[in-house]
Amino acid sequence: MSLPPPVLSSDDWRRLRDALRYQGRDLHHRSYAVDARRRELLWEEMDRCLALADRIERHLADADG
């Protein structure tokens, strides 16, 4: 079951999208300093952050028309 997105301004959605992309990049950079097992976990989390940022991007595009 999918919940409807919260009611936020377009600027707030953009800030969330940008923060998720920043977090994804940070996780990627940190993955170089850890062992392979931990790296896999960081990459999974990075993928989740970027996927959510992409969903927000689509939400913004739909809202703009």
PDB file of N, CA, C and O in Angstrom:
ATOM      1  N   MET A   1       0.850  -1.172   0.000  1.00  0.00           N
ATOM      2  CA  MET A   1       0.000   0.000   0.000  1.00  0.00           C
ATOM      3  C   MET A   1       0.899   1.239   0.000  1.00  0.00           C
ATOM      4  O   MET A   1       1.855   1.327   0.771  1.00  0.00           O
ATOM      5  N   SER A   2       0.583   2.170  -0.856  1.00  0.00           N
ATOM      6  CA  SER A   2       1.366   3.392  -1.000  1.00  0.00           C
ATOM      7  C   SER A   2       0.600   4.562  -0.391  1.00  0.00           C
ATOM      8  O   SER A   2      -0.577   4.777  -0.681  1.00  0.00           O
ATOM      9  N   LEU A   3       1.292   5.306   0.453  1.00  0.00           N
ATOM     10  CA  LEU A   3       0.687   6.495   1.047  1.00  0.00           C
ATOM     11  C   LEU A   3       0.808   7.665   0.088  1.00  0.00           C
ATOM     12  O   LEU A   3       1.764   7.734  -0.684  1.00  0.00           O
ATOM     13  N   PRO A   4      -0.144   8.582   0.127  1.00  0.00           N
ATOM     14  CA  PRO A   4      -0.014   9.771  -0.717  1.00  0.00           C
ATOM     15  C   PRO A   4       1.158  10.614  -0.232  1.00  0.00           C
ATOM     16  O   PRO A   4       1.483  10.603   0.955  1.00  0.00           O
ATOM     17  N   PRO A   5       1.790  11.341  -1.141  1.00  0.00           N
ATOM     18  CA  PRO A   5       2.920  12.181  -0.711  1.00  0.00           C
ATOM     19  C   PRO A   5       2.430  13.282   0.222  1.00  0.00           C
ATOM     20  O   PRO A   5       1.306  13.765   0.086  1.00  0.00           O
ATOM     21  N   PRO A   6       3.275  13.677   1.166  1.00  0.00           N
ATOM     22  CA  PRO A   6       2.872  14.773   2.057  1.00  0.00           C
ATOM     23  C   PRO A   6       2.702  16.065   1.265  1.00  0.00           C
ATOM     24  O   PRO A   6       3.274  16.238   0.189  1.00  0.00           O
ATOM     25  N   VAL A   7       1.916  16.949   1.816  1.00  0.00           N
ATOM     26  CA  VAL A   7       1.679  18.234   1.170  1.00  0.00           C
ATOM     27  C   VAL A   7       2.828  19.171   1.536  1.00  0.00           C
ATOM     28  O   VAL A   7       2.926  19.637   2.671  1.00  0.00           O
ATOM     29  N   LEU A   8       3.688  19.438   0.568  1.00  0.00           N
ATOM     30  CA  LEU A   8       4.830  20.322   0.741  1.00  0.00           C
ATOM     31  C   LEU A   8       4.894  21.275  -0.436  1.00  0.00           C
ATOM     32  O   LEU A   8       4.340  21.000  -1.500  1.00  0.00           O
ATOM     33  N   SER A   9       5.560  22.381  -0.245  1.00  0.00           N
ATOM     34  CA  SER A   9       5.745  23.313  -1.359  1.00  0.00           C
ATOM     35  C   SER A   9       6.755  22.719  -2.345  1.00  0.00           C
ATOM     36  O   SER A   9       7.512  21.814  -1.993  1.00  0.00           O
ATOM     37  N   SER A  10       6.762  23.220  -3.555  1.00  0.00           N
ATOM     38  CA  SER A  10       7.719  22.755  -4.561  1.00  0.00           C
ATOM     39  C   SER A  10       9.154  22.978  -4.094  1.00  0.00           C
ATOM     40  O   SER A  10      10.028  22.150  -4.348  1.00  0.00           O
ATOM     41  N   ASP A  11       9.395  24.090  -3.417  1.00  0.00           N
ATOM     42  CA  ASP A  11      10.743  24.357  -2.896  1.00  0.00           C
ATOM     43  C   ASP A  11      11.162  23.312  -1.867  1.00  0.00           C
ATOM     44  O   ASP A  11      12.311  22.872  -1.853  1.00  0.00           O
ATOM     45  N   ASP A  12      10.227  22.917  -1.007  1.00  0.00           N
ATOM     46  CA  ASP A  12      10.539  21.884  -0.015  1.00  0.00           C
ATOM     47  C   ASP A  12      10.854  20.546  -0.694  1.00  0.00           C
ATOM     48  O   ASP A  12      11.791  19.849  -0.305  1.00  0.00           O
ATOM     49  N   TRP A  13      10.056  20.198  -1.716  1.00  0.00           N
ATOM     50  CA  TRP A  13      10.324  18.956  -2.456  1.00  0.00           C
ATOM     51  C   TRP A  13      11.698  19.012  -3.114  1.00  0.00           C
ATOM     52  O   TRP A  13      12.424  18.018  -3.116  1.00  0.00           O
ATOM     53  N   ARG A  14      12.056  20.153  -3.666  1.00  0.00           N
ATOM     54  CA  ARG A  14      13.373  20.289  -4.304  1.00  0.00           C
ATOM     55  C   ARG A  14      14.499  20.160  -3.276  1.00  0.00           C
ATOM     56  O   ARG A  14      15.532  19.551  -3.551  1.00  0.00           O
ATOM     57  N   ARG A  15      14.291  20.734  -2.099  1.00  0.00           N
ATOM     58  CA  ARG A  15      15.307  20.610  -1.038  1.00  0.00           C
ATOM     59  C   ARG A  15      15.469  19.156  -0.617  1.00  0.00           C
ATOM     60  O   ARG A  15      16.589  18.682  -0.426  1.00  0.00           O
ATOM     61  N   LEU A  16      14.352  18.446  -0.473  1.00  0.00           N
ATOM     62  CA  LEU A  16      14.431  17.020  -0.133  1.00  0.00           C
ATOM     63  C   LEU A  16      15.147  16.228  -1.215  1.00  0.00           C
ATOM     64  O   LEU A  16      16.006  15.398  -0.917  1.00  0.00           O
ATOM     65  N   ARG A  17      14.798  16.480  -2.461  1.00  0.00           N
ATOM     66  CA  ARG A  17      15.451  15.800  -3.586  1.00  0.00           C
ATOM     67  C   ARG A  17      16.949  16.053  -3.579  1.00  0.00           C
ATOM     68  O   ARG A  17      17.744  15.123  -3.718  1.00  0.00           O
ATOM     69  N   ASP A  18      17.328  17.302  -3.419  1.00  0.00           N
ATOM     70  CA  ASP A  18      18.748  17.660  -3.420  1.00  0.00           C
ATOM     71  C   ASP A  18      19.479  17.052  -2.227  1.00  0.00           C
ATOM     72  O   ASP A  18      20.620  16.609  -2.357  1.00  0.00           O
ATOM     73  N   ALA A  19      18.822  17.030  -1.061  1.00  0.00           N
ATOM     74  CA  ALA A  19      19.444  16.435   0.125  1.00  0.00           C
ATOM     75  C   ALA A  19      19.655  14.935  -0.064  1.00  0.00           C
ATOM     76  O   ALA A  19      20.682  14.398   0.350  1.00  0.00           O
ATOM     77  N   LEU A  20      18.695  14.258  -0.683  1.00  0.00           N
ATOM     78  CA  LEU A  20      18.847  12.821  -0.943  1.00  0.00           C
ATOM     79  C   LEU A  20      19.978  12.553  -1.928  1.00  0.00           C
ATOM     80  O   LEU A  20      20.732  11.594  -1.760  1.00  0.00           O
ATOM     81  N   ARG A  21      20.101  13.378  -2.937  1.00  0.00           N
ATOM     82  CA  ARG A  21      21.204  13.215  -3.889  1.00  0.00           C
ATOM     83  C   ARG A  21      22.550  13.472  -3.212  1.00  0.00           C
ATOM     84  O   ARG A  21      23.524  12.764  -3.469  1.00  0.00           O
ATOM     85  N   TYR A  22      22.600  14.482  -2.352  1.00  0.00           N
ATOM     86  CA  TYR A  22      23.825  14.766  -1.616  1.00  0.00           C
ATOM     87  C   TYR A  22      24.183  13.588  -0.718  1.00  0.00           C
ATOM     88  O   TYR A  22      25.339  13.168  -0.657  1.00  0.00           O
ATOM     89  N   GLN A  23      23.169  13.057  -0.018  1.00  0.00           N
ATOM     90  CA  GLN A  23      23.403  11.905   0.861  1.00  0.00           C
ATOM     91  C   GLN A  23      23.892  10.702   0.055  1.00  0.00           C
ATOM     92  O   GLN A  23      24.788   9.985   0.500  1.00  0.00           O
ATOM     93  N   GLY A  24      23.321  10.476  -1.110  1.00  0.00           N
ATOM     94  CA  GLY A  24      23.765   9.383  -1.968  1.00  0.00           C
ATOM     95  C   GLY A  24      25.224   9.539  -2.368  1.00  0.00           C
ATOM     96  O   GLY A  24      25.984   8.570  -2.334  1.00  0.00           O
ATOM     97  N   ARG A  25      25.619  10.742  -2.743  1.00  0.00           N
ATOM     98  CA  ARG A  25      27.033  10.996  -3.097  1.00  0.00           C
ATOM     99  C   ARG A  25      27.943  10.785  -1.887  1.00  0.00           C
ATOM    100  O   ARG A  25      29.030  10.221  -2.013  1.00  0.00           O
ATOM    101  N   ASP A  26      27.496  11.239  -0.717  1.00  0.00           N
ATOM    102  CA  ASP A  26      28.293  11.071   0.491  1.00  0.00           C
ATOM    103  C   ASP A  26      28.481   9.586   0.821  1.00  0.00           C
ATOM    104  O   ASP A  26      29.580   9.161   1.177  1.00  0.00           O
ATOM    105  N   LEU A  27      27.424   8.812   0.705  1.00  0.00           N
ATOM    106  CA  LEU A  27      27.531   7.375   0.954  1.00  0.00           C
ATOM    107  C   LEU A  27      28.497   6.728  -0.028  1.00  0.00           C
ATOM    108  O   LEU A  27      29.274   5.849   0.346  1.00  0.00           O
ATOM    109  N   HIS A  28      28.450   7.154  -1.262  1.00  0.00           N
ATOM    110  CA  HIS A  28      29.361   6.604  -2.263  1.00  0.00           C
ATOM    111  C   HIS A  28      30.807   6.921  -1.897  1.00  0.00           C
ATOM    112  O   HIS A  28      31.669   6.044  -1.958  1.00  0.00           O
ATOM    113  N   HIS A  29      31.076   8.159  -1.519  1.00  0.00           N
ATOM    114  CA  HIS A  29      32.440   8.547  -1.146  1.00  0.00           C
ATOM    115  C   HIS A  29      32.918   7.776   0.087  1.00  0.00           C
ATOM    116  O   HIS A  29      34.065   7.332   0.144  1.00  0.00           O
ATOM    117  N   ARG A  30      32.028   7.622   1.073  1.00  0.00           N
ATOM    118  CA  ARG A  30      32.412   6.900   2.287  1.00  0.00           C
ATOM    119  C   ARG A  30      32.647   5.423   2.025  1.00  0.00           C
ATOM    120  O   ARG A  30      33.366   4.773   2.783  1.00  0.00           O
ATOM    121  N   SER A  31      32.059   4.883   0.973  1.00  0.00           N
ATOM    122  CA  SER A  31      32.184   3.450   0.703  1.00  0.00           C
ATOM    123  C   SER A  31      33.616   3.050   0.358  1.00  0.00           C
ATOM    124  O   SER A  31      33.968   1.875   0.464  1.00  0.00           O
ATOM    125  N   TYR A  32      34.434   3.999  -0.049  1.00  0.00           N
ATOM    126  CA  TYR A  32      35.818   3.675  -0.387  1.00  0.00           C
ATOM    127  C   TYR A  32      36.681   3.404   0.844  1.00  0.00           C
ATOM    128  O   TYR A  32      37.761   2.825   0.725  1.00  0.00           O
ATOM    129  N   ALA A  33      36.218   3.815   2.016  1.00  0.00           N
ATOM    130  CA  ALA A  33      37.028   3.701   3.227  1.00  0.00           C
ATOM    131  C   ALA A  33      36.636   2.502   4.107  1.00  0.00           C
ATOM    132  O   ALA A  33      37.121   2.379   5.231  1.00  0.00           O
ATOM    133  N   VAL A  34      35.770   1.630   3.607  1.00  0.00           N
ATOM    134  CA  VAL A  34      35.295   0.515   4.431  1.00  0.00           C
ATOM    135  C   VAL A  34      35.532  -0.815   3.723  1.00  0.00           C
ATOM    136  O   VAL A  34      35.884  -0.855   2.544  1.00  0.00           O
ATOM    137  N   ASP A  35      35.331  -1.902   4.469  1.00  0.00           N
ATOM    138  CA  ASP A  35      35.513  -3.225   3.875  1.00  0.00           C
ATOM    139  C   ASP A  35      34.363  -3.551   2.912  1.00  0.00           C
ATOM    140  O   ASP A  35      33.360  -2.840   2.863  1.00  0.00           O
ATOM    141  N   ALA A  36      34.523  -4.614   2.166  1.00  0.00           N
ATOM    142  CA  ALA A  36      33.582  -4.957   1.091  1.00  0.00           C
ATOM    143  C   ALA A  36      32.160  -5.191   1.612  1.00  0.00           C
ATOM    144  O   ALA A  36      31.190  -4.796   0.965  1.00  0.00           O
ATOM    145  N   ARG A  37      32.035  -5.829   2.775  1.00  0.00           N
ATOM    146  CA  ARG A  37      30.697  -6.105   3.319  1.00  0.00           C
ATOM    147  C   ARG A  37      29.974  -4.799   3.644  1.00  0.00           C
ATOM    148  O   ARG A  37      28.804  -4.625   3.305  1.00  0.00           O
ATOM    149  N   ARG A  38      30.672  -3.901   4.292  1.00  0.00           N
ATOM    150  CA  ARG A  38      30.081  -2.606   4.641  1.00  0.00           C
ATOM    151  C   ARG A  38      29.813  -1.774   3.383  1.00  0.00           C
ATOM    152  O   ARG A  38      28.823  -1.046   3.308  1.00  0.00           O
ATOM    153  N   ARG A  39      30.699  -1.890   2.407  1.00  0.00           N
ATOM    154  CA  ARG A  39      30.531  -1.162   1.144  1.00  0.00           C
ATOM    155  C   ARG A  39      29.212  -1.535   0.470  1.00  0.00           C
ATOM    156  O   ARG A  39      28.501  -0.669  -0.039  1.00  0.00           O
ATOM    157  N   GLU A  40      28.895  -2.819   0.471  1.00  0.00           N
ATOM    158  CA  GLU A  40      27.624  -3.268  -0.128  1.00  0.00           C
ATOM    159  C   GLU A  40      26.436  -2.608   0.562  1.00  0.00           C
ATOM    160  O   GLU A  40      25.490  -2.184  -0.101  1.00  0.00           O
ATOM    161  N   LEU A  41      26.482  -2.520   1.883  1.00  0.00           N
ATOM    162  CA  LEU A  41      25.394  -1.880   2.629  1.00  0.00           C
ATOM    163  C   LEU A  41      25.284  -0.395   2.298  1.00  0.00           C
ATOM    164  O   LEU A  41      24.184   0.132   2.132  1.00  0.00           O
ATOM    165  N   LEU A  42      26.423   0.270   2.205  1.00  0.00           N
ATOM    166  CA  LEU A  42      26.402   1.691   1.860  1.00  0.00           C
ATOM    167  C   LEU A  42      25.862   1.905   0.456  1.00  0.00           C
ATOM    168  O   LEU A  42      25.120   2.856   0.214  1.00  0.00           O
ATOM    169  N   TRP A  43      26.231   1.024  -0.473  1.00  0.00           N
ATOM    170  CA  TRP A  43      25.739   1.150  -1.844  1.00  0.00           C
ATOM    171  C   TRP A  43      24.232   0.901  -1.917  1.00  0.00           C
ATOM    172  O   TRP A  43      23.530   1.556  -2.687  1.00  0.00           O
ATOM    173  N   GLU A  44      23.737  -0.043  -1.118  1.00  0.00           N
ATOM    174  CA  GLU A  44      22.288  -0.281  -1.087  1.00  0.00           C
ATOM    175  C   GLU A  44      21.564   0.972  -0.597  1.00  0.00           C
ATOM    176  O   GLU A  44      20.556   1.388  -1.169  1.00  0.00           O
ATOM    177  N   GLU A  45      22.093   1.557   0.460  1.00  0.00           N
ATOM    178  CA  GLU A  45      21.482   2.779   0.986  1.00  0.00           C
ATOM    179  C   GLU A  45      21.592   3.926  -0.020  1.00  0.00           C
ATOM    180  O   GLU A  45      20.655   4.710  -0.172  1.00  0.00           O
ATOM    181  N   MET A  46      22.726   4.025  -0.702  1.00  0.00           N
ATOM    182  CA  MET A  46      22.916   5.035  -1.736  1.00  0.00           C
ATOM    183  C   MET A  46      21.851   4.857  -2.835  1.00  0.00           C
ATOM    184  O   MET A  46      21.240   5.830  -3.278  1.00  0.00           O
ATOM    185  N   ASP A  47      21.641   3.620  -3.262  1.00  0.00           N
ATOM    186  CA  ASP A  47      20.642   3.346  -4.292  1.00  0.00           C
ATOM    187  C   ASP A  47      19.246   3.753  -3.842  1.00  0.00           C
ATOM    188  O   ASP A  47      18.463   4.286  -4.629  1.00  0.00           O
ATOM    189  N   ARG A  48      18.935   3.498  -2.562  1.00  0.00           N
ATOM    190  CA  ARG A  48      17.622   3.898  -2.035  1.00  0.00           C
ATOM    191  C   ARG A  48      17.465   5.417  -2.040  1.00  0.00           C
ATOM    192  O   ARG A  48      16.416   5.936  -2.421  1.00  0.00           O
ATOM    193  N   CYS A  49      18.499   6.116  -1.621  1.00  0.00           N
ATOM    194  CA  CYS A  49      18.455   7.590  -1.618  1.00  0.00           C
ATOM    195  C   CYS A  49      18.231   8.128  -3.025  1.00  0.00           C
ATOM    196  O   CYS A  49      17.390   9.000  -3.238  1.00  0.00           O
ATOM    197  N   LEU A  50      18.986   7.603  -3.976  1.00  0.00           N
ATOM    198  CA  LEU A  50      18.876   8.095  -5.353  1.00  0.00           C
ATOM    199  C   LEU A  50      17.534   7.718  -5.979  1.00  0.00           C
ATOM    200  O   LEU A  50      16.973   8.491  -6.756  1.00  0.00           O
ATOM    201  N   ALA A  51      17.019   6.541  -5.647  1.00  0.00           N
ATOM    202  CA  ALA A  51      15.707   6.138  -6.167  1.00  0.00           C
ATOM    203  C   ALA A  51      14.611   7.051  -5.622  1.00  0.00           C
ATOM    204  O   ALA A  51      13.706   7.443  -6.359  1.00  0.00           O
ATOM    205  N   LEU A  52      14.690   7.387  -4.346  1.00  0.00           N
ATOM    206  CA  LEU A  52      13.698   8.292  -3.773  1.00  0.00           C
ATOM    207  C   LEU A  52      13.827   9.694  -4.371  1.00  0.00           C
ATOM    208  O   LEU A  52      12.821  10.358  -4.616  1.00  0.00           O
ATOM    209  N   ALA A  53      15.055  10.141  -4.604  1.00  0.00           N
ATOM    210  CA  ALA A  53      15.255  11.438  -5.262  1.00  0.00           C
ATOM    211  C   ALA A  53      14.630  11.431  -6.655  1.00  0.00           C
ATOM    212  O   ALA A  53      14.041  12.427  -7.077  1.00  0.00           O
ATOM    213  N   ASP A  54      14.757  10.314  -7.370  1.00  0.00           N
ATOM    214  CA  ASP A  54      14.139  10.200  -8.694  1.00  0.00           C
ATOM    215  C   ASP A  54      12.616  10.233  -8.601  1.00  0.00           C
ATOM    216  O   ASP A  54      11.954  10.844  -9.440  1.00  0.00           O
ATOM    217  N   ARG A  55      12.059   9.577  -7.579  1.00  0.00           N
ATOM    218  CA  ARG A  55      10.603   9.613  -7.397  1.00  0.00           C
ATOM    219  C   ARG A  55      10.131  11.040  -7.124  1.00  0.00           C
ATOM    220  O   ARG A  55       9.103  11.470  -7.646  1.00  0.00           O
ATOM    221  N   ILE A  56      10.880  11.764  -6.312  1.00  0.00           N
ATOM    222  CA  ILE A  56      10.522  13.154  -6.032  1.00  0.00           C
ATOM    223  C   ILE A  56      10.620  13.984  -7.305  1.00  0.00           C
ATOM    224  O   ILE A  56       9.782  14.853  -7.544  1.00  0.00           O
ATOM    225  N   GLU A  57      11.637  13.723  -8.124  1.00  0.00           N
ATOM    226  CA  GLU A  57      11.787  14.435  -9.402  1.00  0.00           C
ATOM    227  C   GLU A  57      10.565  14.217 -10.287  1.00  0.00           C
ATOM    228  O   GLU A  57      10.061  15.157 -10.902  1.00  0.00           O
ATOM    229  N   ARG A  58      10.093  12.979 -10.350  1.00  0.00           N
ATOM    230  CA  ARG A  58       8.885  12.682 -11.152  1.00  0.00           C
ATOM    231  C   ARG A  58       7.660  13.372 -10.549  1.00  0.00           C
ATOM    232  O   ARG A  58       6.814  13.882 -11.284  1.00  0.00           O
ATOM    233  N   HIS A  59       7.561  13.390  -9.233  1.00  0.00           N
ATOM    234  CA  HIS A  59       6.456  14.066  -8.560  1.00  0.00           C
ATOM    235  C   HIS A  59       6.464  15.558  -8.914  1.00  0.00           C
ATOM    236  O   HIS A  59       5.414  16.136  -9.198  1.00  0.00           O
ATOM    237  N   LEU A  60       7.642  16.176  -8.897  1.00  0.00           N
ATOM    238  CA  LEU A  60       7.742  17.594  -9.245  1.00  0.00           C
ATOM    239  C   LEU A  60       7.346  17.830 -10.700  1.00  0.00           C
ATOM    240  O   LEU A  60       6.661  18.804 -11.011  1.00  0.00           O
ATOM    241  N   ALA A  61       7.780  16.936 -11.590  1.00  0.00           N
ATOM    242  CA  ALA A  61       7.440  17.085 -13.011  1.00  0.00           C
ATOM    243  C   ALA A  61       5.927  16.963 -13.206  1.00  0.00           C
ATOM    244  O   ALA A  61       5.339  17.718 -13.980  1.00  0.00           O
ATOM    245  N   ASP A  62       5.299  16.021 -12.509  1.00  0.00           N
ATOM    246  CA  ASP A  62       3.843  15.851 -12.609  1.00  0.00           C
ATOM    247  C   ASP A  62       3.110  17.073 -12.069  1.00  0.00           C
ATOM    248  O   ASP A  62       2.101  17.502 -12.630  1.00  0.00           O
ATOM    249  N   ALA A  63       3.627  17.630 -10.970  1.00  0.00           N
ATOM    250  CA  ALA A  63       2.979  18.792 -10.336  1.00  0.00           C
ATOM    251  C   ALA A  63       3.104  20.029 -11.227  1.00  0.00           C
ATOM    252  O   ALA A  63       2.222  20.887 -11.230  1.00  0.00           O
ATOM    253  N   ASP A  64       4.205  20.116 -11.983  1.00  0.00           N
ATOM    254  CA  ASP A  64       4.405  21.273 -12.860  1.00  0.00           C
ATOM    255  C   ASP A  64       3.584  21.188 -14.142  1.00  0.00           C
ATOM    256  O   ASP A  64       3.444  22.164 -14.879  1.00  0.00           O
ATOM    257  N   GLY A  65       3.057  20.018 -14.383  1.00  0.00           N
ATOM    258  CA  GLY A  65       2.189  19.915 -15.551  1.00  0.00           C
ATOM    259  C   GLY A  65       2.736  19.019 -16.566  1.00  0.00           C
ATOM    260  O   GLY A  65       2.121  18.825 -17.615  1.00  0.00           O
TER     261      GLY A  65
END
